[in-house]
Amino acid sequence: MHTLTATIAVAVAAFVGTMIDNGVAFAAQLAITPRAKQGRATLGQLIGFVVLVAMSAAVGSVLSGFPVQWVGVLAVAPLALAVHAWRHRRDDAHVVARGAVTTGLVTIAFGGDNLAVWIPLFRAGGVARGVLVAGIFVLLDLVVITLARALARHPRVVAHSQRLAPAVSPFLYGALSIVILWQCQVL
C-alpha cells in the first residue's frame, strides 16, 4: 500500500509540476477561440497530451535517452501563429485558427519539460506502475481541460480576451515559442 500511495503522490507531483504551463496556455488559447471551435481545440489538447504520455512511456520503456531538443522543432507552431496574428492584428474579422491540430502541436511543443520529467518516471517503474501513472495523468488532464473550458466560458474572461487578443496574441505566441525552445534546451 505504501508503494501505491508513493506512486500516486509522485504522479500527481510530476503532473502538476510539468502541466501548469500547458494548462495556462490552453486556457488562454481557449478563451479567444470561438465557441464552435472549442470542442476541436479541446480534442487537440487531449491528443497532444496523450502523445506526450505515450512518447514518455515508450522511450522510458526501452531505456534509451530521448533528445528533448527534437521537441523544440515544434516551436514553429506557436511562432507561425505569432507571425500570422501580428500580420492580421488590425483585421476586425480575423480569427487565428485554433483547431485540433494547432492546439495539439502547441501542447506537444510545450511538453519538453514533461518529457524530461516523465521519461525517467516511466523508466523507473514497471508496466503496472506505468499504467497507473498514465491513468493518473489522463485523469488530471481531464480536470485541467474542464477547468480551462469553464474559465473560457466566463463572460468577463471572454470579453477581455477578445478585446485584448489582437494586441497581445502575437507577443504571447512569440513568447511561447521562446519558452518551448528554452525548455527543450535548444536556446
LINSULJO-V949393 format. One record per residue. N is the residue number from 1. SS is DSSP state (A for helix, B for strand, O for the rest). PHI is phi in whole degrees, 0 to 359 (* if undefined). OMEGA is omega in radians with two decimals (* if undefined). Layout:
n = {N	N}
ss = {SS	SS}
phi = {PHI	PHI}
omega = {OMEGA	OMEGA}
//
This chain:
n = {1	2	3	4	5	6	7	8	9	10	11	12	13	14	15	16	17	18	19	20	21	22	23	24	25	26	27	28	29	30	31	32	33	34	35	36	37	38	39	40	41	42	43	44	45	46	47	48	49	50	51	52	53	54	55	56	57	58	59	60	61	62	63	64	65	66	67	68	69	70	71	72	73	74	75	76	77	78	79	80	81	82	83	84	85	86	87	88	89	90	91	92	93	94	95	96	97	98	99	100	101	102	103	104	105	106	107	108	109	110	111	112	113	114	115	116	117	118	119	120	121	122	123	124	125	126	127	128	129	130	131	132	133	134	135	136	137	138	139	140	141	142	143	144	145	146	147	148	149	150	151	152	153	154	155	156	157	158	159	160	161	162	163	164	165	166	167	168	169	170	171	172	173	174	175	176	177	178	179	180	181	182	183	184	185	186	187}
ss = {O	A	A	A	A	A	A	A	A	A	A	A	A	A	A	A	A	A	A	A	A	A	A	A	A	A	A	A	A	A	A	O	O	O	A	A	A	A	A	A	A	A	A	A	A	A	A	A	A	A	A	A	A	A	A	A	A	A	A	A	A	O	O	O	O	O	O	A	A	A	A	A	A	A	A	A	A	A	A	A	A	A	A	A	A	A	A	O	O	O	O	O	O	O	O	O	O	O	O	A	A	A	A	A	A	A	A	A	A	O	O	A	A	A	A	A	A	A	A	A	A	A	A	A	O	O	A	A	A	A	A	A	A	A	A	A	A	A	A	A	A	A	A	A	A	A	A	A	A	A	A	A	O	O	A	A	A	A	A	A	A	A	A	A	A	A	A	A	A	A	A	A	A	A	A	A	A	A	A	A	A	A	A	O	O	O	O}
phi = {*	299	295	296	297	296	297	298	297	294	298	296	296	295	294	299	294	253	253	300	297	296	296	294	297	293	298	294	294	294	296	253	269	304	306	295	259	294	295	292	296	296	299	298	299	294	295	301	295	297	299	299	296	296	299	297	294	296	293	297	287	265	59	256	285	240	290	301	300	298	295	300	300	289	296	298	299	292	295	297	296	298	297	298	296	295	295	246	296	259	284	295	267	287	225	288	298	229	267	295	294	300	296	297	296	296	298	295	297	281	264	302	293	299	299	298	271	285	302	296	295	289	293	289	252	273	296	298	295	298	295	297	298	298	298	296	301	296	300	292	294	296	295	299	298	299	295	296	293	295	295	289	261	290	305	292	298	296	298	295	296	293	287	271	305	300	278	265	307	301	286	294	294	297	297	299	300	296	298	299	298	292	297	272	61	274	265}
omega = {3.14	3.14	3.11	3.12	3.12	3.13	3.12	-3.13	3.14	3.13	3.13	3.14	3.13	3.13	-3.10	-3.10	-3.09	-3.04	3.12	-3.14	3.12	-3.13	3.12	3.13	3.13	3.13	3.13	3.13	-3.12	-3.12	-3.14	3.10	3.08	-3.07	-3.12	-3.12	-3.09	3.11	3.11	3.11	3.11	3.09	3.10	3.10	-3.11	3.13	3.10	3.12	3.14	3.08	3.11	3.14	-3.13	3.11	-3.13	-3.13	-3.12	-3.12	3.11	-3.09	3.12	3.04	3.12	3.09	3.10	3.13	-3.10	-3.14	3.13	3.14	3.14	3.09	-3.13	3.05	3.09	-3.10	3.12	3.10	3.08	3.08	3.12	-3.14	-3.14	3.14	3.12	-3.12	-3.06	-3.05	-3.11	3.11	-3.13	-3.05	-3.05	3.03	3.09	3.13	-3.13	-3.11	-3.07	-3.08	-3.13	-3.12	3.12	3.12	3.11	3.12	3.13	-3.12	-3.12	-3.06	3.11	3.11	3.10	-3.14	-3.11	-3.14	-3.00	-3.14	3.10	3.13	3.10	-3.14	-3.04	-3.08	3.08	-3.11	-3.11	3.12	3.12	3.11	3.11	3.13	3.13	3.10	3.10	3.12	-3.12	3.11	3.14	3.09	3.08	3.06	3.12	3.13	3.14	3.12	3.13	3.13	3.11	3.12	-3.11	3.12	3.12	-3.04	-3.14	3.13	-3.14	-3.12	3.12	-3.12	-3.13	3.13	-3.07	-3.02	-3.11	-3.12	-3.00	-3.04	-3.12	-3.12	3.11	3.12	3.08	3.10	3.11	3.09	3.14	3.13	3.12	3.13	3.11	-3.13	-3.13	3.08	3.04	3.09	*}
//
